[in-house]
Amino acid sequence: MPIYEYECKACGHRLEKLQKLNAAPLTDCPACDQAELGRLVSAAGFRLAGGGWYETDFKTGSKKNLAGGNENGKTAETSSKDGTAA
């Protein structure tokens, strides 16, 4: 279920509400009891980061584990300026 943000046009009160996708939008402000509540457009509350299926699955050979690698396919942990392992 997504979290929707609302703002009252009458008093400026802001709130977040966990609602189903098919739920009707809220209209009454809990702070001033006016029917001036409007839904705001906001960014998604999640981010895909780190290792996961989207990075490592379905890749073969030198294309596996591209995160943190350089143009030679070596990671920063295994290469250094003098060529020895870190």
Jmol script that loads the backbone (N, CA, C; Angstrom):
load data "model"
ATOM      1  N   MET A   1       0.835  -1.178   0.000  1.00  0.00           N
ATOM      2  CA  MET A   1       0.000   0.000   0.000  1.00  0.00           C
ATOM      3  C   MET A   1       0.883   1.245   0.000  1.00  0.00           C
ATOM      4  N   PRO A   2       0.570   2.196  -0.861  1.00  0.00           N
ATOM      5  CA  PRO A   2       1.376   3.416  -0.907  1.00  0.00           C
ATOM      6  C   PRO A   2       1.018   4.396   0.207  1.00  0.00           C
ATOM      7  N   ILE A   3       1.958   5.270   0.485  1.00  0.00           N
ATOM      8  CA  ILE A   3       1.749   6.348   1.444  1.00  0.00           C
ATOM      9  C   ILE A   3       1.511   7.617   0.631  1.00  0.00           C
ATOM     10  N   TYR A   4       0.366   8.246   0.852  1.00  0.00           N
ATOM     11  CA  TYR A   4       0.020   9.474   0.145  1.00  0.00           C
ATOM     12  C   TYR A   4       0.234  10.676   1.054  1.00  0.00           C
ATOM     13  N   GLU A   5       0.685  11.783   0.463  1.00  0.00           N
ATOM     14  CA  GLU A   5       0.854  13.032   1.189  1.00  0.00           C
ATOM     15  C   GLU A   5      -0.307  13.961   0.850  1.00  0.00           C
ATOM     16  N   TYR A   6      -0.805  14.641   1.867  1.00  0.00           N
ATOM     17  CA  TYR A   6      -1.909  15.581   1.700  1.00  0.00           C
ATOM     18  C   TYR A   6      -1.530  16.930   2.303  1.00  0.00           C
ATOM     19  N   GLU A   7      -2.119  17.996   1.763  1.00  0.00           N
ATOM     20  CA  GLU A   7      -1.951  19.333   2.324  1.00  0.00           C
ATOM     21  C   GLU A   7      -3.295  20.051   2.280  1.00  0.00           C
ATOM     22  N   CYS A   8      -3.613  20.725   3.372  1.00  0.00           N
ATOM     23  CA  CYS A   8      -4.857  21.485   3.460  1.00  0.00           C
ATOM     24  C   CYS A   8      -4.642  22.851   2.807  1.00  0.00           C
ATOM     25  N   LYS A   9      -5.513  23.215   1.894  1.00  0.00           N
ATOM     26  CA  LYS A   9      -5.425  24.512   1.220  1.00  0.00           C
ATOM     27  C   LYS A   9      -5.892  25.646   2.133  1.00  0.00           C
ATOM     28  N   ALA A  10      -6.659  25.337   3.162  1.00  0.00           N
ATOM     29  CA  ALA A  10      -7.169  26.358   4.073  1.00  0.00           C
ATOM     30  C   ALA A  10      -6.150  26.741   5.149  1.00  0.00           C
ATOM     31  N   CYS A  11      -5.570  25.737   5.824  1.00  0.00           N
ATOM     32  CA  CYS A  11      -4.678  26.037   6.954  1.00  0.00           C
ATOM     33  C   CYS A  11      -3.219  25.647   6.714  1.00  0.00           C
ATOM     34  N   GLY A  12      -2.915  24.903   5.634  1.00  0.00           N
ATOM     35  CA  GLY A  12      -1.537  24.515   5.340  1.00  0.00           C
ATOM     36  C   GLY A  12      -1.065  23.262   6.053  1.00  0.00           C
ATOM     37  N   HIS A  13      -1.931  22.614   6.831  1.00  0.00           N
ATOM     38  CA  HIS A  13      -1.566  21.383   7.553  1.00  0.00           C
ATOM     39  C   HIS A  13      -1.191  20.292   6.545  1.00  0.00           C
ATOM     40  N   ARG A  14      -0.093  19.568   6.824  1.00  0.00           N
ATOM     41  CA  ARG A  14       0.347  18.470   5.960  1.00  0.00           C
ATOM     42  C   ARG A  14       0.309  17.167   6.735  1.00  0.00           C
ATOM     43  N   LEU A  15      -0.040  16.071   6.029  1.00  0.00           N
ATOM     44  CA  LEU A  15      -0.067  14.758   6.663  1.00  0.00           C
ATOM     45  C   LEU A  15       0.204  13.681   5.630  1.00  0.00           C
ATOM     46  N   GLU A  16       0.577  12.507   6.133  1.00  0.00           N
ATOM     47  CA  GLU A  16       0.784  11.326   5.305  1.00  0.00           C
ATOM     48  C   GLU A  16      -0.233  10.278   5.720  1.00  0.00           C
ATOM     49  N   LYS A  17      -0.746   9.528   4.738  1.00  0.00           N
ATOM     50  CA  LYS A  17      -1.760   8.507   5.029  1.00  0.00           C
ATOM     51  C   LYS A  17      -1.461   7.262   4.203  1.00  0.00           C
ATOM     52  N   LEU A  18      -1.423   6.115   4.865  1.00  0.00           N
ATOM     53  CA  LEU A  18      -1.257   4.829   4.210  1.00  0.00           C
ATOM     54  C   LEU A  18      -2.621   4.386   3.701  1.00  0.00           C
ATOM     55  N   GLN A  19      -2.779   4.265   2.372  1.00  0.00           N
ATOM     56  CA  GLN A  19      -4.066   3.933   1.779  1.00  0.00           C
ATOM     57  C   GLN A  19      -3.900   2.921   0.663  1.00  0.00           C
ATOM     58  N   LYS A  20      -4.962   2.186   0.391  1.00  0.00           N
ATOM     59  CA  LYS A  20      -4.991   1.277  -0.753  1.00  0.00           C
ATOM     60  C   LYS A  20      -5.036   2.095  -2.038  1.00  0.00           C
ATOM     61  N   LEU A  21      -4.607   1.489  -3.142  1.00  0.00           N
ATOM     62  CA  LEU A  21      -4.614   2.182  -4.425  1.00  0.00           C
ATOM     63  C   LEU A  21      -6.017   2.620  -4.841  1.00  0.00           C
ATOM     64  N   ASN A  22      -7.014   1.805  -4.545  1.00  0.00           N
ATOM     65  CA  ASN A  22      -8.376   2.115  -4.979  1.00  0.00           C
ATOM     66  C   ASN A  22      -9.178   2.891  -3.927  1.00  0.00           C
ATOM     67  N   ALA A  23      -8.559   3.312  -2.843  1.00  0.00           N
ATOM     68  CA  ALA A  23      -9.253   4.079  -1.800  1.00  0.00           C
ATOM     69  C   ALA A  23      -9.506   5.502  -2.278  1.00  0.00           C
ATOM     70  N   ALA A  24     -10.623   6.069  -1.882  1.00  0.00           N
ATOM     71  CA  ALA A  24     -10.961   7.450  -2.230  1.00  0.00           C
ATOM     72  C   ALA A  24     -10.010   8.410  -1.511  1.00  0.00           C
ATOM     73  N   PRO A  25      -9.602   9.491  -2.178  1.00  0.00           N
ATOM     74  CA  PRO A  25      -8.725  10.469  -1.527  1.00  0.00           C
ATOM     75  C   PRO A  25      -9.411  11.142  -0.339  1.00  0.00           C
ATOM     76  N   LEU A  26      -8.613  11.517   0.655  1.00  0.00           N
ATOM     77  CA  LEU A  26      -9.144  12.232   1.810  1.00  0.00           C
ATOM     78  C   LEU A  26      -9.525  13.654   1.396  1.00  0.00           C
ATOM     79  N   THR A  27     -10.560  14.205   2.025  1.00  0.00           N
ATOM     80  CA  THR A  27     -10.996  15.566   1.691  1.00  0.00           C
ATOM     81  C   THR A  27     -11.064  16.474   2.915  1.00  0.00           C
ATOM     82  N   ASP A  28     -11.330  15.916   4.095  1.00  0.00           N
ATOM     83  CA  ASP A  28     -11.492  16.723   5.303  1.00  0.00           C
ATOM     84  C   ASP A  28     -10.184  16.813   6.087  1.00  0.00           C
ATOM     85  N   CYS A  29      -9.771  18.036   6.390  1.00  0.00           N
ATOM     86  CA  CYS A  29      -8.544  18.279   7.149  1.00  0.00           C
ATOM     87  C   CYS A  29      -8.765  17.932   8.618  1.00  0.00           C
ATOM     88  N   PRO A  30      -7.883  17.138   9.236  1.00  0.00           N
ATOM     89  CA  PRO A  30      -8.041  16.801  10.658  1.00  0.00           C
ATOM     90  C   PRO A  30      -7.701  17.973  11.584  1.00  0.00           C
ATOM     91  N   ALA A  31      -6.981  18.975  11.079  1.00  0.00           N
ATOM     92  CA  ALA A  31      -6.590  20.109  11.915  1.00  0.00           C
ATOM     93  C   ALA A  31      -7.662  21.192  11.990  1.00  0.00           C
ATOM     94  N   CYS A  32      -8.287  21.524  10.836  1.00  0.00           N
ATOM     95  CA  CYS A  32      -9.253  22.639  10.830  1.00  0.00           C
ATOM     96  C   CYS A  32     -10.665  22.217  10.421  1.00  0.00           C
ATOM     97  N   ASP A  33     -10.864  20.949  10.118  1.00  0.00           N
ATOM     98  CA  ASP A  33     -12.163  20.389   9.731  1.00  0.00           C
ATOM     99  C   ASP A  33     -12.762  21.000   8.461  1.00  0.00           C
ATOM    100  N   GLN A  34     -11.940  21.615   7.640  1.00  0.00           N
ATOM    101  CA  GLN A  34     -12.387  22.142   6.348  1.00  0.00           C
ATOM    102  C   GLN A  34     -12.246  21.046   5.291  1.00  0.00           C
ATOM    103  N   ALA A  35     -13.067  21.101   4.250  1.00  0.00           N
ATOM    104  CA  ALA A  35     -12.997  20.131   3.155  1.00  0.00           C
ATOM    105  C   ALA A  35     -12.057  20.645   2.064  1.00  0.00           C
ATOM    106  N   GLU A  36     -10.832  20.987   2.464  1.00  0.00           N
ATOM    107  CA  GLU A  36      -9.850  21.593   1.562  1.00  0.00           C
ATOM    108  C   GLU A  36      -8.579  20.755   1.430  1.00  0.00           C
ATOM    109  N   LEU A  37      -8.635  19.480   1.769  1.00  0.00           N
ATOM    110  CA  LEU A  37      -7.455  18.622   1.725  1.00  0.00           C
ATOM    111  C   LEU A  37      -7.200  18.170   0.294  1.00  0.00           C
ATOM    112  N   GLY A  38      -5.972  18.313  -0.160  1.00  0.00           N
ATOM    113  CA  GLY A  38      -5.604  17.901  -1.509  1.00  0.00           C
ATOM    114  C   GLY A  38      -4.392  16.988  -1.483  1.00  0.00           C
ATOM    115  N   ARG A  39      -4.367  16.007  -2.379  1.00  0.00           N
ATOM    116  CA  ARG A  39      -3.258  15.060  -2.458  1.00  0.00           C
ATOM    117  C   ARG A  39      -2.085  15.716  -3.178  1.00  0.00           C
ATOM    118  N   LEU A  40      -0.888  15.531  -2.650  1.00  0.00           N
ATOM    119  CA  LEU A  40       0.329  16.078  -3.243  1.00  0.00           C
ATOM    120  C   LEU A  40       1.019  15.030  -4.106  1.00  0.00           C
ATOM    121  N   VAL A  41       1.773  15.487  -5.071  1.00  0.00           N
ATOM    122  CA  VAL A  41       2.602  14.602  -5.887  1.00  0.00           C
ATOM    123  C   VAL A  41       3.967  14.548  -5.218  1.00  0.00           C
ATOM    124  N   SER A  42       4.455  13.353  -4.930  1.00  0.00           N
ATOM    125  CA  SER A  42       5.738  13.217  -4.255  1.00  0.00           C
ATOM    126  C   SER A  42       6.521  12.065  -4.859  1.00  0.00           C
ATOM    127  N   ALA A  43       7.808  12.021  -4.540  1.00  0.00           N
ATOM    128  CA  ALA A  43       8.692  10.974  -5.044  1.00  0.00           C
ATOM    129  C   ALA A  43       8.409   9.652  -4.342  1.00  0.00           C
ATOM    130  N   ALA A  44       8.783   8.591  -4.993  1.00  0.00           N
ATOM    131  CA  ALA A  44       8.623   7.259  -4.403  1.00  0.00           C
ATOM    132  C   ALA A  44       9.471   7.138  -3.145  1.00  0.00           C
ATOM    133  N   GLY A  45       8.998   6.338  -2.198  1.00  0.00           N
ATOM    134  CA  GLY A  45       9.678   6.193  -0.923  1.00  0.00           C
ATOM    135  C   GLY A  45      10.645   5.030  -0.856  1.00  0.00           C
ATOM    136  N   PHE A  46      11.167   4.560  -1.973  1.00  0.00           N
ATOM    137  CA  PHE A  46      12.124   3.472  -1.937  1.00  0.00           C
ATOM    138  C   PHE A  46      13.189   3.691  -3.000  1.00  0.00           C
ATOM    139  N   ARG A  47      14.308   2.999  -2.824  1.00  0.00           N
ATOM    140  CA  ARG A  47      15.407   3.107  -3.776  1.00  0.00           C
ATOM    141  C   ARG A  47      16.055   1.747  -3.914  1.00  0.00           C
ATOM    142  N   LEU A  48      16.324   1.336  -5.131  1.00  0.00           N
ATOM    143  CA  LEU A  48      17.023   0.078  -5.368  1.00  0.00           C
ATOM    144  C   LEU A  48      18.521   0.364  -5.295  1.00  0.00           C
ATOM    145  N   ALA A  49      19.185  -0.205  -4.303  1.00  0.00           N
ATOM    146  CA  ALA A  49      20.609   0.022  -4.125  1.00  0.00           C
ATOM    147  C   ALA A  49      21.260  -1.253  -3.617  1.00  0.00           C
ATOM    148  N   GLY A  50      22.539  -1.353  -3.837  1.00  0.00           N
ATOM    149  CA  GLY A  50      23.277  -2.513  -3.360  1.00  0.00           C
ATOM    150  C   GLY A  50      23.173  -3.697  -4.298  1.00  0.00           C
ATOM    151  N   GLY A  51      23.713  -4.814  -3.886  1.00  0.00           N
ATOM    152  CA  GLY A  51      23.667  -6.019  -4.697  1.00  0.00           C
ATOM    153  C   GLY A  51      22.297  -6.656  -4.633  1.00  0.00           C
ATOM    154  N   GLY A  52      21.855  -7.170  -5.735  1.00  0.00           N
ATOM    155  CA  GLY A  52      20.547  -7.795  -5.766  1.00  0.00           C
ATOM    156  C   GLY A  52      20.330  -8.490  -7.090  1.00  0.00           C
ATOM    157  N   TRP A  53      19.157  -9.059  -7.277  1.00  0.00           N
ATOM    158  CA  TRP A  53      18.884  -9.816  -8.500  1.00  0.00           C
ATOM    159  C   TRP A  53      19.044  -8.972  -9.743  1.00  0.00           C
ATOM    160  N   TYR A  54      18.710  -7.685  -9.676  1.00  0.00           N
ATOM    161  CA  TYR A  54      18.768  -6.834 -10.847  1.00  0.00           C
ATOM    162  C   TYR A  54      20.195  -6.552 -11.291  1.00  0.00           C
ATOM    163  N   GLU A  55      21.160  -6.735 -10.388  1.00  0.00           N
ATOM    164  CA  GLU A  55      22.551  -6.475 -10.727  1.00  0.00           C
ATOM    165  C   GLU A  55      23.281  -7.749 -11.145  1.00  0.00           C
ATOM    166  N   THR A  56      23.017  -8.844 -10.475  1.00  0.00           N
ATOM    167  CA  THR A  56      23.830 -10.032 -10.685  1.00  0.00           C
ATOM    168  C   THR A  56      23.165 -11.114 -11.519  1.00  0.00           C
ATOM    169  N   ASP A  57      21.863 -11.201 -11.535  1.00  0.00           N
ATOM    170  CA  ASP A  57      21.198 -12.253 -12.293  1.00  0.00           C
ATOM    171  C   ASP A  57      21.167 -11.918 -13.781  1.00  0.00           C
ATOM    172  N   PHE A  58      21.120 -12.927 -14.568  1.00  0.00           N
ATOM    173  CA  PHE A  58      21.000 -12.823 -16.016  1.00  0.00           C
ATOM    174  C   PHE A  58      22.199 -12.165 -16.682  1.00  0.00           C
ATOM    175  N   LYS A  59      23.337 -12.093 -15.996  1.00  0.00           N
ATOM    176  CA  LYS A  59      24.557 -11.573 -16.596  1.00  0.00           C
ATOM    177  C   LYS A  59      25.573 -12.706 -16.644  1.00  0.00           C
ATOM    178  N   THR A  60      26.383 -12.712 -17.669  1.00  0.00           N
ATOM    179  CA  THR A  60      27.376 -13.778 -17.811  1.00  0.00           C
ATOM    180  C   THR A  60      28.770 -13.189 -17.982  1.00  0.00           C
ATOM    181  N   GLY A  61      29.758 -13.999 -17.691  1.00  0.00           N
ATOM    182  CA  GLY A  61      31.147 -13.641 -17.931  1.00  0.00           C
ATOM    183  C   GLY A  61      31.602 -12.385 -17.225  1.00  0.00           C
ATOM    184  N   SER A  62      32.249 -11.484 -17.981  1.00  0.00           N
ATOM    185  CA  SER A  62      32.828 -10.273 -17.397  1.00  0.00           C
ATOM    186  C   SER A  62      31.780  -9.225 -17.037  1.00  0.00           C
ATOM    187  N   LYS A  63      30.525  -9.420 -17.412  1.00  0.00           N
ATOM    188  CA  LYS A  63      29.476  -8.443 -17.109  1.00  0.00           C
ATOM    189  C   LYS A  63      28.910  -8.613 -15.701  1.00  0.00           C
ATOM    190  N   LYS A  64      29.240  -9.704 -15.011  1.00  0.00           N
ATOM    191  CA  LYS A  64      28.729  -9.918 -13.657  1.00  0.00           C
ATOM    192  C   LYS A  64      29.372  -8.948 -12.677  1.00  0.00           C
ATOM    193  N   ASN A  65      28.590  -8.517 -11.708  1.00  0.00           N
ATOM    194  CA  ASN A  65      29.040  -7.662 -10.601  1.00  0.00           C
ATOM    195  C   ASN A  65      29.735  -6.391 -11.099  1.00  0.00           C
ATOM    196  N   LEU A  66      29.003  -5.564 -11.833  1.00  0.00           N
ATOM    197  CA  LEU A  66      29.543  -4.330 -12.369  1.00  0.00           C
ATOM    198  C   LEU A  66      29.624  -3.206 -11.337  1.00  0.00           C
ATOM    199  N   ALA A  67      28.893  -3.300 -10.259  1.00  0.00           N
ATOM    200  CA  ALA A  67      28.899  -2.231  -9.254  1.00  0.00           C
ATOM    201  C   ALA A  67      30.273  -2.114  -8.619  1.00  0.00           C
ATOM    202  N   GLY A  68      30.815  -0.905  -8.594  1.00  0.00           N
ATOM    203  CA  GLY A  68      32.098  -0.657  -7.960  1.00  0.00           C
ATOM    204  C   GLY A  68      33.299  -1.007  -8.817  1.00  0.00           C
ATOM    205  N   GLY A  69      33.091  -1.503 -10.025  1.00  0.00           N
ATOM    206  CA  GLY A  69      34.202  -1.854 -10.897  1.00  0.00           C
ATOM    207  C   GLY A  69      34.686  -0.676 -11.703  1.00  0.00           C
ATOM    208  N   ASN A  70      35.899  -0.804 -12.260  1.00  0.00           N
ATOM    209  CA  ASN A  70      36.396   0.238 -13.148  1.00  0.00           C
ATOM    210  C   ASN A  70      36.328  -0.255 -14.583  1.00  0.00           C
ATOM    211  N   GLU A  71      36.925   0.491 -15.528  1.00  0.00           N
ATOM    212  CA  GLU A  71      36.802   0.125 -16.931  1.00  0.00           C
ATOM    213  C   GLU A  71      37.500  -1.181 -17.285  1.00  0.00           C
ATOM    214  N   ASN A  72      38.414  -1.663 -16.449  1.00  0.00           N
ATOM    215  CA  ASN A  72      39.103  -2.928 -16.701  1.00  0.00           C
ATOM    216  C   ASN A  72      38.361  -4.120 -16.125  1.00  0.00           C
ATOM    217  N   GLY A  73      37.233  -3.874 -15.454  1.00  0.00           N
ATOM    218  CA  GLY A  73      36.482  -4.958 -14.856  1.00  0.00           C
ATOM    219  C   GLY A  73      36.955  -5.336 -13.465  1.00  0.00           C
ATOM    220  N   LYS A  74      37.986  -4.630 -12.950  1.00  0.00           N
ATOM    221  CA  LYS A  74      38.487  -4.907 -11.604  1.00  0.00           C
ATOM    222  C   LYS A  74      37.788  -3.994 -10.624  1.00  0.00           C
ATOM    223  N   THR A  75      37.550  -4.495  -9.433  1.00  0.00           N
ATOM    224  CA  THR A  75      36.932  -3.657  -8.410  1.00  0.00           C
ATOM    225  C   THR A  75      37.997  -2.838  -7.717  1.00  0.00           C
ATOM    226  N   ALA A  76      37.584  -1.782  -7.038  1.00  0.00           N
ATOM    227  CA  ALA A  76      38.519  -0.913  -6.333  1.00  0.00           C
ATOM    228  C   ALA A  76      39.241  -1.654  -5.217  1.00  0.00           C
ATOM    229  N   GLU A  77      38.623  -2.705  -4.675  1.00  0.00           N
ATOM    230  CA  GLU A  77      39.230  -3.453  -3.581  1.00  0.00           C
ATOM    231  C   GLU A  77      40.390  -4.325  -4.044  1.00  0.00           C
ATOM    232  N   THR A  78      40.375  -4.770  -5.321  1.00  0.00           N
ATOM    233  CA  THR A  78      41.403  -5.716  -5.771  1.00  0.00           C
ATOM    234  C   THR A  78      42.495  -5.050  -6.593  1.00  0.00           C
ATOM    235  N   SER A  79      42.361  -3.760  -6.890  1.00  0.00           N
ATOM    236  CA  SER A  79      43.426  -3.102  -7.651  1.00  0.00           C
ATOM    237  C   SER A  79      43.874  -1.845  -6.934  1.00  0.00           C
ATOM    238  N   SER A  80      45.124  -1.498  -7.090  1.00  0.00           N
ATOM    239  CA  SER A  80      45.652  -0.269  -6.513  1.00  0.00           C
ATOM    240  C   SER A  80      46.624   0.350  -7.513  1.00  0.00           C
ATOM    241  N   LYS A  81      47.225   1.474  -7.166  1.00  0.00           N
ATOM    242  CA  LYS A  81      48.132   2.194  -8.071  1.00  0.00           C
ATOM    243  C   LYS A  81      49.370   1.378  -8.417  1.00  0.00           C
ATOM    244  N   ASP A  82      49.919   0.619  -7.450  1.00  0.00           N
ATOM    245  CA  ASP A  82      51.156  -0.122  -7.711  1.00  0.00           C
ATOM    246  C   ASP A  82      50.898  -1.536  -8.237  1.00  0.00           C
ATOM    247  N   GLY A  83      49.606  -1.899  -8.437  1.00  0.00           N
ATOM    248  CA  GLY A  83      49.296  -3.197  -9.027  1.00  0.00           C
ATOM    249  C   GLY A  83      49.152  -4.320  -8.028  1.00  0.00           C
ATOM    250  N   THR A  84      49.350  -4.040  -6.736  1.00  0.00           N
ATOM    251  CA  THR A  84      49.193  -5.100  -5.738  1.00  0.00           C
ATOM    252  C   THR A  84      47.803  -5.064  -5.174  1.00  0.00           C
ATOM    253  N   ALA A  85      47.392  -6.172  -4.601  1.00  0.00           N
ATOM    254  CA  ALA A  85      46.049  -6.260  -4.010  1.00  0.00           C
ATOM    255  C   ALA A  85      45.991  -5.411  -2.757  1.00  0.00           C
ATOM    256  N   ALA A  86      44.842  -4.794  -2.541  1.00  0.00           N
ATOM    257  CA  ALA A  86      44.679  -3.915  -1.368  1.00  0.00           C
ATOM    258  C   ALA A  86      44.338  -4.714  -0.137  1.00  0.00           C
TER     259      ALA A  86
END
end "model"
wireframe off; spacefill off
backbone 0.3
color backbone group
